[in-house]
Amino acid sequence: MDKNDIQVGSDLELKTAAKDDFAAVANWFVCMKSVSASQTSKFVRQWAGPNIVYPCSANQLALHVRTGKYQSFVLNQHTNIIGFGQIQLIKRRAHLARLAINPNVRGRGLARRLLSELIENAQQQIDLKEVSLFVYSENTIAIACYEKFGFAESATPTGINAVVGCRFMTLRC
């Protein structure tokens, strides 16, 4: 997919992720040819979390991502997957996880659209009070994106397992 194929705001649709979508998204991380193995490992950990072992195949990563109590979504333009995210609904909070934009189309404001679509989906399901997410402290690009969207760093609530090296960020609705 060429960067010029995607027009922000045009024909973008959030859909429930299908089985084949997981491997396609995982390929964004395990098939990174322009970076070293250690950088790829870092990207995989930042996206999939601390429990994934690298090296891994796209299918292994996809299986890891499919497990859990998350609803998984892709942001599509026609048949192209341009974004991925997961939602876990906890009382009146939506916890977002594994947010990613296709590397071929990053830097075009699509993360903001993905966040908006995921939050709107959660609002349709529950009386939403708050949105939360974890982000690795070293992922400064993602942190800047979340802060620009309105997220702020917060104390991790009691009963939530904090991931070492991550910030807990929230957005009030």
Secondary structure, DSSP 8 states (H G I E B T S, - for coil): --GGG--TTSSEEEEE--HHHHHHHHHHHHT-TTS-HHHHHHHHHHHH-TT--SS--HHHHHHHHHSSS-EEEEEEETTEEEEEEEEEEETTEEEEEEEEE-GGGTTSSHHHHHHHHHHHHHHHHS---EEEEEEETT-HHHHHHHHHHT-EEE---TTS---TTEEEEEEE-
